[in-house]
């Protein structure tokens, strides 16, 4: 049973009125002995019992009448049974509360004559045309997730206009997220007939076949919604029949490493894919540097076969420090989606980075506890390459740390240090929290109690986490294993492949005790599962902990092929100043650290509106969440230009349609109804609405009958009372 006017439930309190009146008007009798009354005592006792029964009967009838009236005003309704609704596949009972979930993701831009989104809009409008006056509707698009949603609309003409004005976005499809947002929006609707309407182009990306937890959450929420006082929402999937797509796409572009020294080369890795049945034809791949492509980096034929996915590696370098815009484009593609034929990113080139290596055991050359760190960052003159020239390494003993100018270094490495002087510790904390990077490598026999008390301080010190117990190779040595392949500190291991960490055996190491810290990152682990490399933001700086020594006493890590690229990327990641990212994804905000006014321009040349905000405890200027891929230009008064790039996720551009079997598997248990064209939607709208049986007329009749009975009982009691007095 459901109640259409549940807000009037407070009327049930009126049922207590007869009882309250009874309590307030109870007679207070005074007992007086009178000799003549003893002859009437037996008769009065019998009469008193009858009057008490009649009195309580009247009280019950009056209370029942008020309850029936209050429940009738709440308009109770008996809906159709679940068996009837399921057998009919779809039924509408009363006014509709509809939430339209429209997939305007990147694949909706695909199309030869018109984009897929146009067909999605057509079928959405057919659904809206089937609504009636008094129905309410909300419209949620994939690109709007994460934004504040407007309240439901009763103006169907305004809803049609919103749908007609939709344009494709560059975000990746995500149907579980859309359905979850729709469930949240349904809470704001009042009408009893709740409908979730998913309007999809059927692309594999949106159906998220690997997102089991997301689909399980949708199924759970739909099931729980059916157990409330309102009926379970009905799920409609509107997916028009769409032809296959012919598309050549740049799916992703990444750098070989996150540090690009001025004058040195790094590999730009470009992921390309062809979707469709036709031969892609003659293509060229072009890479340009500069906002307007002032420098041609690469311009070669692109031999791409039908259905092929491949990677092209392009070397790139810059002669000046700073953030440089880079554009990758496919030339000659005659496909159904030109939006993914280009890709923009920003590459940052650095001047030489000063690094301070603090040693617990000092030395020169290969002696000293920090020797292998210095050798990896800055080899001798014969072994130096362009990358190693980006580091200027200074080695000192820990006793000299208190008097050394720590503020002159972008990264500080503590190599098997023991006890720090209080002045040195204080200066180290100031340097790290002001923005310097810190890499710490303790020997396993370090004083754990001292480290936790003064350097970790229960997660409030300069170390990422406190230390735990010592681990040893009682069951054999452990080796390093990558836990987060995409982390910037591990990018340099990509070229080395499986050889990068082979042979990195460790006999003793330190465990960590993170105490549930939520902002800890562990990109590298030992093969037994213990943390090998731990990173955490500390103030405006980054801090990293390597849980074994960086000499050869307990570890062979400094001898493996991947040691130098691993250490260089860790140090460059720590040394990079903490600032808003330059390479963004749809939904991110443009964040600018600026003292004065700036002007931001989007890829179409339109000015962006910037509002004041806070980022990492700094006052910044921020845009609204971005959805348009391409290069963004920011110019401040008297300052050089800044560049930001927005690119879609790697899986956003796959236009292939999911099979009916795959879709049915995702919808299993959701009791969804699928419609494939506007005619089916129009036929559905033409079905008469089946209202549940409202009970309020019967309750009114019962209320009148109860009042008649109450009147008869009261009249009988009154006549009996008059007869007794006469």
VOGU-3710 file (C-alpha; in Angstrom, 3 decimals, decimal comma):
1> xxxxxxxxxx> 0,000/0,000/0,000  1,179/3,502/-0,835  -0,088/6,900/0,335  -0,426/9,699/-2,202  -0,751/12,407/0,488  1,689/11,138/3,081  2,237/14,688/4,356  -1,237/14,555/5,969  -0,213/11,686/8,250  -0,180/14,171/11,112
11> xxxxxxxxxx> -3,970/14,038/11,065  -3,758/10,700/12,880  -2,976/12,661/16,020  -6,604/13,839/16,009  -7,637/10,300/16,968  -6,409/11,028/20,472  -8,925/13,855/20,938  -11,804/11,726/22,380  -9,448/10,139/24,888  -8,116/13,539/25,959
21> xxxxxxxxxx> -11,650/14,906/26,348  -12,585/11,837/28,383  -9,677/12,341/30,757  -10,334/16,056/31,206  -14,060/15,628/31,891  -14,036/12,699/34,231  -16,492/13,300/37,112  -15,008/13,527/40,529  -17,652/11,941/42,779  -17,880/12,576/46,476
31> xxxxxxxxxx> -19,064/9,601/48,545  -21,877/10,457/51,050  -23,497/7,758/53,117  -27,350/7,948/53,000  -29,443/5,377/54,678  -32,196/5,259/52,005  -29,642/4,455/49,237  -28,834/1,018/50,570  -32,089/-0,303/49,048  -30,995/0,917/45,549
41> xxxxxxxxxx> -27,386/-0,292/45,729  -27,913/-3,517/43,827  -29,856/-1,802/41,033  -27,260/0,987/40,670  -24,397/-1,494/40,447  -26,012/-3,269/37,497  -26,774/0,043/35,780  -23,220/1,356/36,326  -21,700/-1,650/34,539  -23,956/-1,110/31,519
51> xxxxxxxxxx> -23,123/2,597/31,358  -19,362/1,868/31,565  -19,580/-0,509/28,592  -21,576/2,031/26,563  -19,110/4,760/27,495  -16,053/2,831/26,306  -17,906/1,761/23,156  -18,639/5,422/22,313  -14,993/6,336/22,939  -13,845/3,538/20,616
61> xxxxxxxxxx> -16,308/4,493/17,853  -15,377/8,193/17,952  -11,632/7,382/17,855  -12,138/4,955/14,969  -14,091/7,572/13,008  -11,271/10,089/13,328  -8,660/7,482/12,302  -10,660/6,522/9,218  -11,039/10,182/8,242  -7,318/10,902/8,696
71> xxxxxxxxxx> -6,261/7,836/6,671  -8,766/8,735/3,932  -7,184/12,201/3,634  -3,780/10,482/3,104  -5,269/8,783/-0,020  -4,074/5,198/0,432  -3,719/3,210/-2,762  -3,288/-0,485/-3,474  -0,783/-0,822/-6,371  -0,729/-3,651/-8,860
81> xxxxxxxxxx> 0,989/-6,757/-7,576  4,590/-7,404/-8,630  3,408/-10,465/-10,557  0,967/-8,402/-12,592  3,536/-5,673/-13,293  6,252/-8,086/-14,383  3,895/-10,066/-16,581  2,861/-6,868/-18,309  6,569/-5,794/-18,563  5,578/-2,212/-18,001
91> xxxxxxxxxx> 2,746/-0,385/-16,308  2,093/3,177/-15,238  0,111/3,843/-12,107  -0,597/7,511/-11,650  1,533/10,592/-12,333  5,067/9,913/-13,628  8,373/10,932/-12,045  10,907/10,322/-14,827  14,690/10,705/-14,773  16,221/10,666/-18,263
101> xxxxxxxxxx> 19,852/9,497/-18,248  21,367/10,494/-21,596  24,781/9,170/-22,613  26,413/12,197/-24,252  29,898/10,656/-23,912  32,663/10,744/-26,519  31,197/7,894/-28,598  27,963/9,868/-29,078  29,871/12,137/-31,507  30,428/9,238/-33,927
111> xxxxxxxxxx> 28,437/9,373/-37,165  28,746/9,713/-40,943  25,872/12,082/-41,724  24,906/12,959/-38,168  26,230/12,133/-34,723  24,783/9,263/-32,743  23,595/11,794/-30,193  21,012/13,076/-32,676  19,303/9,677/-32,679  19,507/9,523/-28,899
121> xxxxxxxxxx> 17,843/12,936/-28,719  15,113/11,779/-31,109  14,182/8,783/-28,986  14,377/10,903/-25,808  11,946/13,435/-27,292  9,579/10,604/-28,229  9,559/9,538/-24,591  8,893/13,088/-23,350  6,015/13,413/-25,851  4,363/10,461/-24,092
131> xxxxxxxxxx> 4,249/12,285/-20,751  1,199/14,195/-19,567  0,481/17,406/-17,713  1,441/16,912/-14,071  4,273/14,510/-14,839  7,742/15,586/-13,706  11,037/14,932/-15,456  14,756/15,368/-14,764  17,480/15,233/-17,423  20,969/14,039/-16,475
141> xxxxxxxxxx> 23,798/13,652/-18,998  27,051/11,750/-18,581  29,036/14,991/-18,848  26,987/16,542/-16,003  27,953/13,947/-13,401  29,736/15,617/-10,525  27,914/18,908/-11,045  24,965/20,279/-9,093  21,795/18,947/-10,718  18,703/21,154/-11,225
151> xxxxxxxxxx> 15,365/20,267/-9,594  12,748/18,236/-11,515  10,805/19,985/-14,269  7,035/20,080/-14,640  7,375/22,131/-17,832  7,638/19,466/-20,552  8,361/22,116/-23,180  11,456/23,196/-21,232  12,518/19,554/-20,971  12,239/19,152/-24,747
161> xxxxxxxxxx> 14,358/22,264/-25,241  17,057/20,949/-22,894  17,268/17,690/-24,828  17,311/19,439/-28,212  20,274/21,612/-27,182  22,534/18,744/-26,060  25,959/18,374/-27,714  28,457/15,481/-27,569  31,110/15,685/-24,871  34,565/14,103/-24,614
171> xxxxxxxxxx> 34,077/12,098/-21,402  34,087/8,308/-21,285  30,715/6,560/-20,998  29,740/5,117/-17,617  26,228/3,668/-17,314  26,541/2,446/-13,694  27,494/5,962/-12,613  24,576/7,422/-14,603  22,080/5,016/-13,033  23,411/5,737/-9,554
181> xxxxxxxxxx> 23,004/9,483/-10,151  19,475/8,829/-11,394  18,602/7,028/-8,157  19,870/10,039/-6,208  17,738/12,379/-8,316  14,579/10,275/-7,874  14,595/11,194/-4,188  13,731/14,756/-5,219  10,637/13,644/-7,172  7,147/13,501/-5,645
191> xxxxxxxxxx> 4,998/11,617/-8,184  4,342/7,944/-7,382  5,192/6,384/-10,785  9,022/6,473/-10,775  10,904/5,678/-13,995  14,629/5,538/-14,724  15,202/5,947/-18,461  18,721/5,125/-19,701  19,278/6,405/-23,247  22,432/4,835/-24,685
201> xxxxxxxxxx> 24,207/4,433/-28,003  25,233/0,949/-26,874  29,002/1,526/-26,960  31,081/-0,993/-25,013  32,737/1,730/-22,965  29,468/2,892/-21,408  28,318/-0,579/-20,414  31,446/-1,076/-18,273  31,471/-4,858/-18,418  34,364/-5,030/-15,928
211> xxxxxxxxxx> 32,712/-2,770/-13,330  31,076/-5,506/-11,270  30,898/-3,428/-8,107  29,191/-0,561/-9,949  26,469/-2,794/-11,391  26,035/-4,591/-8,061  25,487/-1,207/-6,396  22,810/-0,284/-8,964  21,018/-3,603/-8,430  21,137/-3,195/-4,643
221> xxxxxxxxxx> 19,750/0,339/-4,764  16,901/-0,634/-7,080  16,020/-3,546/-4,812  16,068/-1,350/-1,710  13,965/1,311/-3,446  11,270/-1,332/-4,003  11,077/-2,033/-0,289  10,156/1,542/0,587  6,606/2,871/0,901  6,740/3,759/-2,795
231> xxxxxxxxxx> 6,843/1,217/-5,606  10,156/0,110/-7,097  11,310/2,392/-9,943  10,821/0,937/-13,418  13,973/0,836/-15,556  13,712/1,533/-19,277  16,683/1,242/-21,648  16,219/3,164/-24,885  18,912/2,111/-27,352  18,258/2,840/-31,039
241> xxxxxxxxxx> 19,654/0,591/-33,739  22,923/2,194/-34,889  25,282/1,245/-37,734  28,915/0,325/-37,132  31,527/3,077/-37,103  34,683/3,701/-39,103  37,139/5,519/-36,900  40,865/6,171/-36,561  41,694/7,426/-33,072  44,591/8,639/-30,951
251> xxxxxxxxxx> 43,630/6,916/-27,717  46,500/8,032/-25,453  49,830/9,878/-25,407  52,371/9,499/-22,597  55,964/10,427/-21,839  58,800/7,987/-21,239  59,550/9,715/-17,935  58,169/12,604/-15,949  61,469/14,532/-15,952  62,644/15,996/-19,249
261> xxxxxxxxxx> 65,944/17,840/-18,857  66,587/20,735/-21,187  68,420/19,550/-24,309  67,787/15,820/-23,729  65,460/13,493/-25,591  62,542/11,549/-24,185  60,191/9,160/-25,923  56,642/10,309/-26,639  54,491/7,172/-26,789  51,419/7,524/-29,014
271> xxxxxxxxxx> 48,670/4,907/-28,878  46,657/4,562/-32,100  43,657/2,401/-32,995  41,420/1,709/-35,997  37,791/0,639/-35,520  35,672/-0,609/-38,392  35,674/-2,778/-41,494  37,093/-0,442/-44,148  40,775/0,094/-44,862  41,836/3,325/-43,135
281> xxxxxxxxxx> 43,648/4,539/-46,260  46,701/6,782/-46,504  47,429/8,453/-43,185  50,180/10,631/-41,775  51,126/11,166/-38,145  52,222/14,671/-37,221  53,695/15,915/-33,935  54,107/19,656/-33,398  55,435/21,708/-30,486  54,252/25,186/-29,576
291> xxxxxxxxxx> 50,787/26,681/-29,229  50,460/27,127/-32,990  52,698/24,257/-34,086  55,753/26,442/-34,591  58,117/23,446/-34,484  57,593/20,235/-36,430  58,769/17,300/-34,332  57,546/14,416/-36,467  55,709/14,086/-39,790  55,684/10,596/-41,280
301> xxxxxxxxxx> 53,370/8,174/-43,077  51,240/6,088/-40,737  50,826/2,500/-41,981  47,768/1,449/-39,994  45,913/-1,726/-40,919  42,188/-2,414/-40,559  41,316/-3,092/-36,908  44,921/-2,580/-35,802  46,061/-1,048/-32,524  49,645/0,089/-32,386
311> xxxxxxxxxx> 52,126/2,335/-30,615  54,373/4,896/-32,282  57,388/6,172/-30,345  58,561/9,692/-31,213  61,681/11,240/-29,607  61,205/14,817/-28,427  63,398/17,434/-26,750  63,299/21,089/-25,751  66,074/23,673/-25,512  64,291/25,915/-23,017
321> xxxxxxxxxx> 62,891/25,245/-19,572  59,182/25,579/-18,996  55,856/24,040/-19,982  55,646/23,337/-23,721  52,386/22,500/-25,543  52,588/19,473/-27,845  49,941/18,459/-30,383  49,668/15,030/-32,004  47,422/14,737/-35,071  46,375/12,168/-37,653
331> xxxxxxxxxx> 46,287/13,756/-41,112  44,111/12,318/-43,880  41,657/10,403/-41,690  38,247/10,177/-43,355  36,348/8,649/-40,473  33,138/9,097/-38,510  34,656/10,981/-35,585  37,217/13,718/-36,311  37,250/14,752/-32,629  39,747/12,012/-31,722
341> xxxxxxxxxx> 42,112/12,671/-34,630  44,176/15,063/-32,489  45,564/15,002/-28,957  47,095/17,812/-26,898  49,412/17,575/-23,915  51,881/19,744/-22,022  55,501/18,645/-21,528  57,603/20,299/-18,835  61,341/20,728/-19,358  63,581/21,407/-16,358
351> xxxxxxxxxx> 66,923/23,022/-15,848  69,484/21,276/-13,660  68,042/20,172/-10,316  70,226/20,518/-7,197  70,103/17,375/-5,021  71,656/17,021/-1,556  72,723/13,512/-0,431  73,171/13,305/3,361  75,212/10,247/4,401  75,373/8,471/7,730
361> xxxxxxxxxx> 78,727/7,046/6,599  80,586/9,607/4,510  82,933/8,852/1,656  83,755/9,598/-1,962  83,412/7,601/-5,147  81,848/4,228/-4,302  82,425/4,569/-0,567  79,862/6,080/1,763  76,221/5,171/2,419  74,957/7,456/-0,375
371> xxxxxxxxxx> 77,448/6,424/-3,057  75,015/4,484/-5,252  72,472/7,307/-5,051  75,011/9,873/-6,253  76,302/7,519/-8,959  72,801/6,866/-10,330  71,910/10,563/-10,425  75,256/11,948/-11,573  77,677/9,364/-13,026  81,293/10,145/-13,753
381> xxxxxxxxxx> 82,005/12,220/-16,859  82,474/9,223/-19,167  79,129/7,639/-18,233  77,022/10,812/-18,106  74,118/11,167/-20,509  71,699/14,008/-21,129  69,323/12,826/-18,408  71,955/12,564/-15,694  73,137/16,078/-16,556  69,840/17,344/-15,119
391> xxxxxxxxxx> 71,057/16,588/-11,589  73,694/18,480/-9,634  74,554/16,247/-6,661  76,208/17,399/-3,442  77,271/14,860/-0,774  77,704/15,797/2,904  77,955/13,958/6,226  74,990/14,084/8,563  77,025/16,057/11,128  77,313/18,947/8,633
401> xxxxxxxxxx> 73,588/19,119/7,957  72,745/21,703/10,635  74,998/24,326/9,034  74,395/23,463/5,371  71,974/25,642/3,294  69,144/23,118/2,775  66,995/25,751/1,100  69,280/25,665/-1,958  68,169/22,126/-2,924  65,037/20,853/-4,594
411> xxxxxxxxxx> 65,455/17,345/-3,149  67,240/15,973/-0,073  68,240/12,306/0,244  68,902/10,812/3,695  71,082/7,727/3,136  71,373/5,564/6,271  71,548/8,486/8,677  71,475/7,843/12,409  70,512/10,568/14,841  69,866/14,110/13,580
421> xxxxxxxxxx> 70,766/17,128/15,656  67,702/19,063/16,768  68,757/22,076/14,665  69,216/19,871/11,573  65,824/18,206/12,118  64,100/21,569/12,524  65,659/22,924/9,309  64,772/19,715/7,455  61,118/19,995/8,487  60,958/23,627/7,364
431> xxxxxxxxxx> 62,493/22,763/3,987  60,142/19,856/3,280  56,951/21,587/4,398  57,964/24,623/2,313  58,132/22,528/-0,872  61,384/20,519/-1,029  61,342/16,789/-1,727  62,699/14,211/0,721  63,863/10,644/0,002  64,812/8,585/3,073
441> xxxxxxxxxx> 66,513/5,183/3,057  67,262/3,745/6,504  69,329/0,677/7,129  67,228/-2,139/8,681  69,268/-1,896/11,886  68,294/1,760/12,406  66,883/2,909/15,733  63,157/2,507/14,997  62,075/4,100/18,271  64,110/7,246/17,556
451> xxxxxxxxxx> 62,840/7,487/13,966  59,205/7,156/14,999  59,531/9,638/17,850  61,352/12,455/16,029  61,043/11,917/12,245  57,649/10,208/11,887  55,810/11,633/14,919  52,741/9,407/14,385  52,292/10,577/10,828  52,821/14,283/11,556
461> xxxxxxxxxx> 56,566/14,426/10,850  58,633/14,546/7,666  58,480/10,803/6,976  55,507/9,397/5,040  54,651/6,895/7,805  56,051/5,535/11,070  58,200/2,414/10,922  57,112/-1,014/12,081  59,149/-4,128/12,741  62,187/-5,379/10,827
471> xxxxxxxxxx> 61,759/-8,012/8,107  64,428/-10,537/7,207  65,006/-13,321/4,703  64,336/-16,238/7,043  62,268/-17,798/4,250  64,594/-16,570/1,507  65,318/-13,088/0,118  62,583/-10,933/-1,369  62,734/-8,826/-4,514  60,980/-5,713/-5,761
481> xxxxxxxxxx> 57,652/-5,867/-7,620  55,702/-3,045/-9,251  52,386/-2,345/-7,488  51,242/0,771/-9,412  52,500/0,502/-13,030  51,273/3,969/-14,031  52,859/5,881/-11,159  55,258/8,658/-12,310  58,084/7,328/-10,150  58,045/4,062/-12,129
491> xxxxxxxxxx> 57,790/5,416/-15,674  61,532/5,040/-16,218  61,264/1,265/-15,742  59,052/0,890/-18,802  61,870/0,642/-21,326  63,733/-1,897/-19,211  60,668/-4,158/-19,125  60,942/-7,288/-16,975  64,708/-6,814/-16,792  64,372/-3,578/-14,800
501> xxxxxxxxxx> 64,118/-5,075/-11,313  65,395/-8,598/-11,954  67,962/-9,615/-9,362  66,944/-6,903/-6,859  67,161/-9,306/-3,922  66,795/-7,868/-0,413  67,765/-9,741/2,750  66,574/-7,220/5,367  64,033/-4,418/5,250  61,798/-2,280/7,453
511> xxxxxxxxxx> 58,034/-2,626/7,604  55,798/0,414/7,869  53,011/1,207/10,313  50,731/3,581/8,389  48,068/3,555/11,126  45,278/3,843/8,567  46,636/6,965/6,848  44,480/7,451/3,744  46,875/9,579/1,642  49,765/7,102/1,478
521> xxxxxxxxxx> 50,856/5,812/-1,950  52,818/2,552/-2,348  53,938/2,158/-5,993  56,560/-0,535/-5,232  56,344/-3,582/-2,943  58,524/-6,524/-2,011  57,384/-9,876/-3,315  56,086/-10,840/0,133  53,641/-7,901/0,040  55,512/-5,501/2,356
531> xxxxxxxxxx> 55,936/-1,905/1,173  59,181/-1,136/-0,660  58,543/2,491/-1,693  56,125/4,752/0,193  55,161/8,314/-0,827  53,070/10,973/0,889  52,537/14,705/0,616  53,986/16,651/3,534  52,924/20,281/3,510  53,949/21,732/0,146
541> xxxxxxxxxx> 56,593/19,048/-0,361  56,691/15,336/-1,119  58,307/12,691/1,079  59,346/9,174/0,034  60,621/6,234/2,071  62,655/3,363/0,632  62,375/0,587/3,211  65,867/-0,887/2,748  69,380/0,499/2,547  70,803/2,001/-0,644
551> xxxxxxxxxx> 74,186/0,324/-0,240  75,044/-3,360/-0,686  74,872/-4,501/2,934  71,264/-5,716/2,807  70,145/-5,169/-0,785  71,254/-5,731/-4,367  68,773/-3,127/-5,608  71,520/-0,598/-6,601  73,038/-3,195/-8,966  70,005/-3,909/-11,176
561> xxxxxxxxxx> 69,408/-2,313/-14,561  66,376/-0,358/-13,393  68,061/1,302/-10,404  69,221/4,456/-12,172  65,914/5,197/-14,016  63,939/4,327/-10,871  65,937/6,651/-8,648  65,974/9,463/-11,213  62,204/9,362/-11,531  61,695/9,212/-7,763
571> xxxxxxxxxx> 63,949/12,223/-7,237  62,438/14,186/-10,130  58,937/13,446/-8,821  59,947/14,688/-5,365  61,850/17,682/-6,742  59,036/18,900/-8,990  57,369/21,903/-7,368  53,879/21,246/-6,042  51,579/23,018/-8,452  48,281/22,333/-10,207
581> xxxxxxxxxx> 48,576/19,680/-12,952  48,923/20,810/-16,551  47,507/17,665/-18,194  43,843/17,216/-17,303  40,915/14,890/-17,972  37,248/15,826/-18,519  35,682/16,869/-15,237  38,908/18,442/-13,907  39,128/22,164/-13,227  41,674/24,583/-14,605
591> xxxxxxxxxx> 43,590/25,739/-11,502  45,927/28,732/-11,707  48,205/30,077/-9,008  48,352/33,815/-9,737  48,734/37,017/-7,736  46,908/39,245/-10,217  44,243/38,966/-12,870  44,635/36,434/-15,676  42,761/35,535/-18,818  42,058/31,911/-19,735
601> xxxxxxxxxx> 40,991/30,864/-23,243  39,547/27,471/-24,249  40,454/25,512/-27,429  37,750/27,376/-29,400  39,130/30,784/-28,438  36,346/31,554/-25,968  37,252/33,161/-22,641  36,797/30,990/-19,545  35,178/32,324/-16,405  37,501/31,939/-13,397
611> xxxxxxxxxx> 36,447/32,099/-9,759  38,518/32,363/-6,610  39,187/29,111/-4,797  41,651/27,273/-2,573  44,120/24,602/-3,700  46,626/23,021/-1,289  46,001/25,877/1,170  46,800/28,460/-1,504  44,425/30,984/-2,993  43,962/30,202/-6,671
621> xxxxxxxxxx> 41,714/30,905/-9,634  39,619/27,989/-10,873  37,335/27,285/-13,785  34,185/25,185/-13,824  34,723/21,472/-14,599  36,076/21,205/-18,150  34,618/18,942/-20,831  36,208/20,123/-24,114  39,468/18,449/-25,114  42,312/20,508/-26,485
631> xxxxxxxxxx> 44,808/23,182/-25,468  43,961/25,943/-22,959  45,938/29,203/-22,941  46,379/31,309/-19,789  47,949/34,780/-19,850  48,648/37,009/-16,865  49,626/40,663/-16,884  53,382/40,915/-17,467  53,842/37,132/-17,278  54,686/34,492/-19,824
641> xxxxxxxxxx> 51,888/32,301/-21,150  50,856/29,134/-19,330  49,418/26,103/-21,096  47,067/23,363/-19,965  45,834/20,387/-21,981  42,617/18,410/-21,626  42,492/14,873/-23,052  39,947/12,052/-22,729  40,645/8,771/-21,002  42,197/6,048/-23,146
651> xxxxxxxxxx> 38,971/4,002/-23,390  36,663/6,926/-24,160  36,846/6,663/-27,964  35,989/2,992/-28,599  32,827/3,232/-30,766  32,134/-0,507/-31,017  28,619/-1,527/-30,000  28,263/-4,031/-27,179  26,528/-7,272/-28,112  22,953/-7,962/-26,989
661> xxxxxxxxxx> 24,260/-10,862/-24,901  26,715/-8,613/-23,063  24,031/-5,993/-22,418  21,556/-8,570/-21,143  24,208/-9,852/-18,750  24,674/-6,359/-17,323  20,904/-5,858/-16,985  20,303/-9,245/-15,363  18,417/-8,775/-12,117  17,481/-5,148/-12,861
671> xxxxxxxxxx> 14,050/-5,969/-14,392  14,762/-3,594/-17,263  12,713/-3,149/-20,422  14,643/-2,418/-23,639  13,178/-0,399/-26,513  15,035/-0,039/-29,818  13,246/2,727/-31,785  10,881/5,679/-31,478  7,879/3,641/-32,664  8,196/1,323/-29,671
681> xxxxxxxxxx> 8,495/4,303/-27,343  5,411/5,934/-28,860  3,457/2,694/-28,550  4,457/2,486/-24,901  3,269/6,038/-24,301  -0,077/5,199/-25,913  -0,861/2,497/-23,356  -3,543/3,595/-20,879  -2,266/4,297/-17,398  -3,271/1,733/-14,835
691> xxxxxxxxxx> -3,926/3,402/-11,546  -3,906/1,393/-8,388  -7,197/1,181/-6,478  -7,588/4,167/-4,168  -9,209/3,278/-0,847  -10,266/6,704/0,409  -13,935/6,477/-0,826  -14,406/3,228/1,088  -12,797/4,733/4,152  -15,212/7,681/4,016
701> xxxxxxxxxx> -18,155/5,271/3,806  -16,830/3,339/6,796  -16,341/6,585/8,687  -20,001/7,559/8,059  -21,189/4,114/9,145  -19,143/4,333/12,338  -20,637/7,771/13,069  -24,165/6,410/12,529  -23,489/3,566/14,927  -22,005/6,030/17,415
711> xxxxxxxxxx> -25,116/8,172/17,156  -27,402/5,201/17,695  -25,428/4,060/20,754  -25,401/7,577/22,188  -29,186/7,985/21,604  -29,927/4,639/23,248  -27,879/5,617/26,260  -29,644/8,968/26,499  -33,121/7,356/26,378  -32,119/4,822/28,979
721> xxxxxx> -30,874/7,602/31,220  -34,102/9,574/30,868  -36,146/6,476/31,562  -34,165/5,840/34,718  -34,813/9,347/36,067  -38,521/9,137/35,389
//
